[in-house]
């Protein structure tokens, strides 16, 4: 993901979504046609179909020019919204943040960078801000590591940081090498930066840029680099127009083209990555995964982290199936990156990866209410596995275990029966950030069709999460939250995921923070993440059953202690 001087807005396109997905959310019969995306009604209400006026607009990205920066003044007002800054998610002290960059582990600490603009909203450009952590939950600000507009060829955008263990680039064994996109006068190139102090400061390679675009002015960005031990070379994935391109190098400076993975149905595929994983933890059964940030309107999604399982022959990636899958089916998990822990054995690294994404969406990112921190944060770090679910290889995710260190007092109920049409207050949070776990089933004598939990409710505004037993879909809807009426159709539209109960039971694990919800279904099988705002910092919870009775077999609400980054002076 990159910018023209600052950042791009969402692609202007006809916003289309499969009615089957909407119908699943609304408890209606699935339809076989495709309709224009509509503002999402409350679950159970009918869908009114109208057309969009943007059906013929250019589907390519629209870039934000410098003179348009004052449009940030159109953000939703913060009045009546209470406190805003998240408590357990990573935020910048002020300014703007977006794409995380894949971290590395060195000298007992994780080193993560993210794109940052301290001059937002009046100034342009992004640079690499550096944070460190020992547990991937608590972070320390280390300051800007690579500054914008001081290194030639424009600002510093997404890329890769790697430890050059074997001194392939010639800057010393163990040097930290960054290859990142820069953009100047509309041309995107790749530049190399190197650090000999463990990634705290970087120098620019005198021979930059190290890679020019095949066609000047076309998209050419987000290099993702990894060491290909089998062939003793570096492998780079890069975003080109409707293609993930593969390049190789022996020294990180000169690159040769290998092949391209072409798709014409996902917009510009950004922040790509390729890795190998064991299926169900079995190191004798491995497969390759190609993943990328993508526009999923053709698949009932908006933007998100799309992936394919398949084979890699050293030159080409061959997917098992043409249709992509999504690590998170919510609206706000983008530009995600994944990595392994080098302290683990080779087999353990095949079993487990970690991932983090930008909790936002370019459709409305610059419109969100925000204080000095710009309204952006990163997701919780997740533990990722590859499982065979119902005959399909599926990436699964859940919060890292270290989040448990934030857990405090807990309120719990068991065997709670909710009658048809009844609304009950359930354990209420005592903190802005909390973890809600619920195990839900139907009452056998009068089974409910649907169960809804209203979160962040003040009686008027709320977000809804829940499960539809008839269509076997979990959902999250925020069309009645405190800011939905002021934002876009994409914001108001609900998100769903098909997931089967286990022995008639659905388990939800939901981390709620001041401005977001991350919901994990049936342990780690599926995830739905969304930006959500409650009025006046409202945080109430109610439960409802529809068309029958439901049993909350257990529900707990656990306080999460704040985990603000340690800020520099």
C-alpha positions in Angstrom: 0.0 0.0 0.0 1.3 3.3 -0.9 0.4 6.9 -1.7 0.7 9.8 -4.1 2.4 12.1 -1.6 0.1 11.1 1.2 -2.3 8.2 0.9 -5.0 7.0 -1.4 -8.7 6.8 -0.7 -10.7 3.7 -1.4 -11.1 2.7 -5.0 -14.1 4.4 -6.6 -16.1 1.5 -7.8 -19.6 0.1 -7.9 -20.1 -1.3 -4.5 -21.4 -4.8 -5.1 -22.0 -7.6 -2.7 -23.6 -11.0 -3.0 -27.2 -11.0 -1.8 -26.6 -14.5 -0.5 -24.2 -13.0 2.1 -26.7 -10.3 3.1 -29.5 -12.8 3.3 -27.6 -15.0 5.6 -27.0 -12.0 7.9 -30.7 -10.9 7.8 -32.1 -14.4 8.3 -33.7 -14.4 4.8 -33.5 -17.2 2.2 -30.3 -17.0 0.2 -30.8 -15.5 -3.2 -28.8 -16.5 -6.3 -28.3 -13.0 -7.8 -26.0 -10.1 -7.1 -27.4 -6.7 -6.0 -25.9 -3.3 -5.4 -24.5 -2.8 -1.9 -27.1 -1.2 0.4 -27.0 0.3 3.9 -27.5 -2.6 6.2 -30.8 -2.9 8.0 -31.0 -4.4 11.5 -30.8 -8.2 11.4 -34.2 -9.6 10.6 -35.4 -6.5 8.7 -36.1 -6.7 4.9 -33.5 -5.4 2.4 -34.6 -2.6 0.1 -32.8 -2.7 -3.2 -31.7 0.5 -5.0 -29.0 1.2 -7.4 -25.7 3.1 -6.9 -24.8 6.2 -9.0 -21.2 5.1 -9.2 -21.6 2.0 -11.3 -19.4 3.3 -14.2 -16.6 4.9 -12.2 -13.0 4.1 -12.7 -12.1 1.0 -10.5 -8.4 2.1 -10.2 -7.2 3.8 -6.9 -7.8 7.5 -6.5 -4.8 9.2 -5.1 -4.9 12.0 -2.6 -3.2 15.2 -3.7 -1.5 17.6 -1.3 -4.1 20.3 -1.7 -6.8 17.8 -0.7 -5.4 17.3 2.7 -7.8 19.8 4.3 -10.6 17.2 3.7 -9.6 15.7 7.0 -11.8 18.5 8.5 -14.8 16.4 7.3 -14.1 13.8 10.0 -17.1 12.9 12.2 -17.2 15.1 15.2 -15.9 13.7 18.5 -18.6 15.5 20.5 -20.7 13.1 22.6 -18.4 10.1 22.0 -16.5 10.2 25.3 -12.9 8.9 25.3 -11.7 7.6 22.0 -8.1 6.2 22.2 -8.1 2.4 22.4 -6.7 0.9 25.6 -5.2 -2.5 24.5 -4.4 -1.8 20.8 -1.3 -0.1 19.4 -1.8 3.5 18.5 0.6 6.4 17.7 1.0 9.2 20.2 -0.3 11.6 17.6 -0.6 12.0 13.8 -1.4 9.1 11.5 -0.6 5.4 11.3 -1.4 2.6 8.9 0.4 -0.4 7.4 2.4 -2.5 9.8 5.7 -3.9 8.5 6.7 -7.5 9.3 8.7 -7.5 12.5 11.9 -9.3 13.3 13.3 -10.6 16.6 16.7 -9.4 17.8 18.4 -9.2 21.2 15.3 -10.3 23.1 12.8 -7.9 21.5 10.4 -7.8 18.6 11.0 -4.9 16.3 7.9 -3.7 14.5 7.6 -0.7 12.1 4.5 1.0 10.8 3.8 3.7 8.3 3.5 7.0 10.2 2.8 10.7 9.4 3.3 13.0 12.4 2.2 16.0 10.3 -1.3 14.7 9.6 -3.8 16.2 8.7 -2.0 19.2 7.3 1.2 17.6 6.0 1.8 14.7 3.6 4.0 11.7 3.4 4.7 8.5 5.4 7.8 7.2 7.2 8.7 4.2 9.3 8.0 4.5 13.0 9.7 1.9 15.2 8.2 0.1 18.2 9.6 -2.8 20.2 8.0 -5.5 22.5 8.9 -8.5 24.4 5.4 -10.1 24.4 3.6 -8.6 21.3 1.1 -7.0 23.7 3.1 -4.2 25.5 5.0 -1.8 23.2 7.7 0.8 23.5 7.9 3.8 21.1 11.4 4.0 19.7 10.8 6.9 17.3 11.0 7.3 13.5 13.6 5.0 12.0 13.4 6.0 8.4 12.3 9.6 7.8 10.3 10.9 4.9 11.6 13.3 2.3 15.2 13.2 3.5 16.3 10.1 1.7 15.7 11.0 -1.9 12.9 9.7 -4.2 10.0 10.7 -1.9 8.5 9.4 1.2 9.0 6.0 2.7 6.2 3.5 2.2 5.6 -0.2 2.7 8.3 -2.8 2.4 10.3 -5.4 4.3 12.9 -5.5 7.0 15.2 -8.5 7.1 18.2 -9.6 9.1 21.1 -10.2 6.6 22.7 -13.0 8.6 25.1 -13.9 5.8 26.1 -10.4 4.8 24.7 -10.9 1.3 24.2 -7.1 0.8 27.7 -6.2 2.0 26.8 -4.0 5.0 28.0 -6.5 7.6 26.7 -9.8 8.9 23.5 -9.2 10.9 22.8 -5.8 9.4 19.1 -4.9 9.2 18.2 -4.4 5.6 15.0 -2.6 4.5 13.7 -2.6 1.0 10.7 -0.2 0.8 8.7 1.6 -1.8 9.4 5.3 -2.5 7.3 7.5 -4.7 8.4 10.6 -6.5 6.5 12.5 -9.2 4.1 9.6 -9.5 6.8 6.9 -10.1 7.1 4.1 -7.5 10.5 2.6 -7.1 12.1 0.3 -4.5 15.0 1.6 -2.3 17.4 -0.1 0.1 18.2 1.2 3.6 20.6 -0.5 6.1 21.0 -0.4 9.8 24.1 -1.5 11.8 22.6 -0.6 15.2 19.8 -3.2 15.4 17.2 -1.4 13.4 17.0 1.9 15.4 18.6 4.1 12.7 19.1 3.6 8.9 21.4 4.8 6.2 20.4 5.1 2.6 22.1 2.9 0.0 24.0 5.1 -2.4 22.8 3.1 -5.4 19.1 3.6 -4.8 16.7 2.9 -6.3 17.5 -0.8 -6.5 14.4 -1.6 -8.6 12.4 0.4 -11.1 8.9 -0.4 -12.3 8.5 -2.3 -15.5 6.3 0.5 -16.7 6.8 4.0 -15.3 3.8 5.4 -13.5 2.1 2.0 -13.0 1.6 0.5 -9.5 4.8 -1.1 -8.3 5.0 -1.3 -4.5 5.0 -3.2 -1.2 8.0 -5.5 -1.6 7.9 -8.5 0.7 11.2 -10.2 1.0 12.2 -13.6 2.5 15.2 -15.9 2.3 14.7 -18.9 0.0 17.0 -21.4 1.6 16.4 -24.1 -0.9 17.9 -21.9 -3.7 20.2 -19.8 -1.6 18.6 -16.5 -2.7 16.3 -13.8 -1.7 12.7 -13.9 -2.9 10.7 -10.7 -3.3 6.9 -10.4 -3.9 5.7 -7.1 -5.2 2.4 -5.5 -6.1 2.0 -4.7 -9.8 -1.2 -3.9 -11.7 -3.5 -6.8 -11.0 -0.5 -9.0 -10.3 1.7 -10.3 -7.6 5.1 -10.4 -9.2 8.0 -12.7 -8.0 11.6 -11.5 -8.2 14.9 -13.0 -6.9 18.3 -11.6 -5.8 21.5 -12.9 -4.3 22.5 -9.5 -2.8 19.2 -7.5 -2.2 20.4 -4.9 -4.7 19.9 -6.5 -8.2 16.7 -8.3 -8.9 15.5 -10.7 -11.6 11.9 -11.3 -12.6 10.6 -14.8 -12.1 6.8 -14.9 -12.7 3.5 -13.3 -11.9 0.3 -14.4 -10.2 -2.4 -12.5 -12.1 -5.9 -11.7 -11.0 -8.4 -9.3 -12.6 -11.1 -9.6 -9.9 -9.4 -8.3 -6.7 -8.3 -4.8 -7.6 -4.7 -4.0 -6.9 -3.3 -6.7 -4.7 -1.2 -5.0 -2.0 1.2 -6.1 0.7 1.7 -9.7 -0.7 3.4 -12.5 1.1 4.3 -16.2 0.5 4.9 -18.8 3.2 4.7 -22.5 3.9 2.7 -24.1 6.7 1.9 -27.5 8.2 -1.7 -28.7 7.9 -3.2 -29.4 11.3 0.3 -29.1 12.8 1.6 -32.1 10.9 5.1 -31.3 9.5 4.9 -34.2 7.0 1.9 -32.5 5.4 2.7 -28.9 4.3 1.4 -26.5 1.7 2.2 -23.0 0.5 0.1 -20.0 1.2 0.0 -16.8 -1.0 -1.7 -13.9 0.7 -2.4 -10.3 -0.2 -4.4 -7.3 0.7 -7.3 -7.2 -1.8 -10.6 -5.7 -2.8 -13.2 -8.4 -2.3 -16.4 -6.8 -3.6 -16.7 -9.6 -6.2 -16.7 -12.1 -3.3 -19.1 -10.5 -0.9 -16.3 -8.8 1.0 -14.9 -5.3 0.9 -11.2 -5.0 1.5 -9.2 -7.6 3.5 -6.5 -10.2 3.7 -7.1 -12.7 0.9 -5.2 -15.9 0.5 -4.8 -19.1 -1.5 -3.3 -22.4 -0.5 -1.4 -24.2 -3.2 2.1 -25.2 -4.4 5.3 -23.2 -5.1 7.8 -24.8 -7.6 10.5 -22.1 -7.1 9.2 -20.1 -10.0 5.4 -20.1 -10.0 2.6 -20.3 -7.4 -0.2 -22.7 -8.3 -3.4 -22.3 -6.2 -5.5 -25.2 -5.2 -8.7 -23.2 -6.0 -9.3 -20.0 -7.9 -11.5 -18.4 -5.3 -9.7 -16.7 -2.5 -10.3 -17.1 1.2 -10.1 -14.4 3.9 -8.3 -14.6 7.2 -10.8 -12.1 8.7 -14.3 -11.6 7.2 -14.8 -8.3 9.0 -14.6 -4.8 7.4 -11.4 -3.7 9.2 -8.4 -6.0 8.9 -6.2 -4.8 6.1 -2.5 -4.6 5.0 -1.9 -7.5 7.3 1.5 -9.2 7.6 2.6 -12.5 9.2 5.8 -14.0 10.5 7.3 -16.8 12.6 9.2 -16.8 15.8 12.9 -17.7 15.2 13.2 -19.0 18.7 11.0 -21.9 17.8 12.2 -25.1 16.0 11.7 -25.5 12.3 8.7 -27.7 12.8 7.2 -25.3 15.3 7.6 -22.5 12.8 5.7 -24.6 10.2 2.8 -25.0 12.7 2.4 -21.5 14.0 2.6 -18.0 12.5 1.7 -14.6 14.0 -0.2 -11.8 12.2 -1.2 -8.2 12.7 -3.2 -5.9 10.5 -4.4 -2.3 10.2 -7.8 -2.0 11.9 -9.4 0.3 9.3 -10.7 0.6 5.8 -9.8 3.1 3.1 -13.4 3.7 2.3 -13.8 5.8 5.5 -10.4 5.8 7.3 -10.0 9.6 7.0 -13.6 10.3 8.1 -13.5 8.6 11.5 -13.7 10.7 14.7 -10.3 11.0 16.2 -8.2 12.8 18.8 -4.6 13.7 18.3 -3.8 10.1 17.5 -5.6 10.2 14.1 -8.2 7.5 14.7 -6.0 4.6 13.6 -4.8 1.5 15.4 -3.4 -1.9 14.7 -5.2 -5.2 15.5 -4.2 -7.4 18.3 -1.4 -9.8 17.3 -2.9 -13.1 16.4 -1.6 -16.7 16.5 -2.3 -18.3 13.1 -2.6 -22.0 12.1 -3.5 -23.9 9.0 -6.3 -26.4 9.5 -8.4 -28.7 7.4 -12.0 -27.5 8.1 -14.7 -29.4 6.3 -12.3 -30.5 3.6 -10.8 -27.1 2.9 -7.4 -25.8 4.1 -8.2 -22.7 6.1 -6.0 -20.2 8.0 -7.3 -19.7 11.5 -6.5 -17.1 14.0 -7.0 -16.1 17.7 -5.4 -13.5 20.0 -1.9 -14.4 21.3 -1.9 -16.0 24.7 0.0 -13.0 26.1 -3.2 -11.0 26.0 -4.2 -13.0 29.0 -1.8 -11.0 31.1 -4.2 -8.1 30.8 -7.2 -10.0 32.1 -8.5 -9.0 35.5 -11.8 -9.3 37.3 -14.5 -11.5 35.7 -18.3 -11.6 35.8 -19.9 -14.9 34.7 -23.3 -16.5 34.2 -24.2 -20.1 33.3 -27.3 -21.8 31.8 -29.1 -18.6 31.0 -32.4 -19.1 29.1 -33.6 -16.3 26.8 -37.2 -16.5 25.6 -38.4 -15.5 22.2 -38.4 -11.7 21.8 -36.9 -11.2 25.3 -34.0 -8.8 25.9 -31.8 -9.4 28.9 -28.9 -7.4 30.4 -26.0 -9.8 30.9 -22.7 -9.3 32.7 -21.8 -5.6 32.2 -18.2 -4.4 31.5 -16.5 -2.4 34.2 -13.7 -1.1 31.8 -13.6 0.3 28.3 -11.6 -2.7 27.1 -12.8 -6.2 27.9 -13.0 -9.8 26.7 -16.4 -11.4 26.3 -16.7 -15.2 25.9 -20.0 -16.8 25.2 -21.1 -20.3 24.5 -24.6 -20.3 22.8 -27.0 -23.0 21.8 -30.7 -23.4 20.9 -33.3 -24.5 23.4 -34.2 -28.0 22.2 -37.9 -27.6 23.0 -38.3 -24.3 21.1 -35.1 -23.6 19.2 -34.3 -19.9 18.4 -33.4 -19.0 14.9 -31.0 -16.3 15.9 -29.2 -14.8 18.9 -27.9 -11.3 19.1 -25.7 -9.5 21.5 -25.8 -5.8 21.4 -22.5 -4.3 22.4 -21.6 -0.7 23.3 -25.2 0.0 23.8 -26.7 3.1 25.5 -30.2 2.0 24.5 -30.1 4.0 21.2 -26.7 3.3 19.7 -25.1 -0.1 19.6 -23.3 -2.7 17.5 -24.7 -6.2 17.0 -22.9 -9.5 17.0 -24.4 -12.9 17.0 -25.3 -16.1 15.2 -28.1 -17.3 12.9 -28.6 -21.0 13.4 -30.8 -21.3 10.4 -28.1 -20.1 7.9 -25.2 -21.1 10.1 -23.7 -17.6 10.0 -22.0 -15.5 12.6 -22.3 -11.7 12.0 -21.3 -8.3 13.1 -23.5 -5.2 12.2 -22.7 -1.6 13.2 -25.4 0.3 11.3 -26.8 1.7 14.6 -23.5 2.6 16.3 -22.8 6.3 17.2 -21.3 7.3 13.9 -22.8 5.0 11.3 -25.4 7.5 10.1 -22.6 10.0 9.2 -20.5 7.5 7.3 -20.6 5.5 4.1 -22.6 2.5 3.0 -19.6 0.3 3.3 -19.4 1.2 7.0 -23.1 0.5 7.6 -23.1 -2.8 5.8 -22.9 -5.9 8.0 -20.3 -8.7 7.7 -20.9 -12.4 8.0 -19.1 -15.7 8.0 -20.4 -19.2 7.5 -19.4 -21.4 10.4 -21.0 -24.6 11.7 -21.8 -25.2 15.4 -19.9 -27.9 17.3 -22.5 -30.3 18.8 -25.1 -27.5 18.5 -22.9 -24.9 20.3 -21.3 -21.8 19.0 -18.5 -20.2 20.9 -17.7 -16.5 20.6 -14.5 -14.9 21.9 -14.8 -11.1 21.5 -12.2 -8.5 22.4 -13.9 -5.1 22.7 -11.9 -1.9 22.9 -13.0 1.8 22.8 -13.2 1.9 19.0 -13.2 -1.7 17.8 -14.4 -5.3 18.1 -12.5 -8.4 17.2 -14.6 -11.5 17.2 -13.3 -15.1 17.0 -15.8 -17.9 16.4 -15.4 -21.5 17.6 -12.0 -20.9 19.1 -9.9 -19.8 16.1 -12.0 -21.1 13.1 -13.1 -17.7 11.9 -12.7 -14.0 12.7 -14.7 -10.8 12.2 -13.1 -7.4 13.0 -14.7 -4.0 12.8 -14.3 -0.4 13.9 -17.2 0.4 16.3 -18.0 3.6 18.2 -20.3 3.8 21.3 -22.0 7.1 22.2 -20.5 8.8 25.3 -18.2 5.8 25.7 -21.2 3.6 26.1 -20.4 0.0 26.9 -23.6 -1.9 27.8 -24.4 -5.4 26.7 -27.8 -7.0 26.1 -28.8 -10.4 24.7 -31.8 -11.3 22.6 -33.3 -14.4 21.0 -35.6 -14.5 18.0 -38.1 -17.1 16.7 -37.7 -19.3 19.7 -35.5 -19.7 22.8 -31.8 -19.7 23.2 -29.5 -20.9 26.0 -26.4 -19.1 26.9 -24.6 -22.0 28.3 -21.9 -19.7 29.7 -20.9 -16.1 29.3 -18.1 -14.2 30.9 -17.0 -10.6 30.7 -13.4 -10.0 31.8 -11.8 -6.7 32.4 -8.7 -5.9 30.3 -6.1 -3.7 31.9 -4.8 -0.8 29.7 -1.6 -1.5 27.7 -0.6 1.9 26.4 2.8 2.1 24.6 5.6 3.5 26.6 6.2 6.8 24.9 9.5 8.5 24.5 10.2 12.0 25.8 
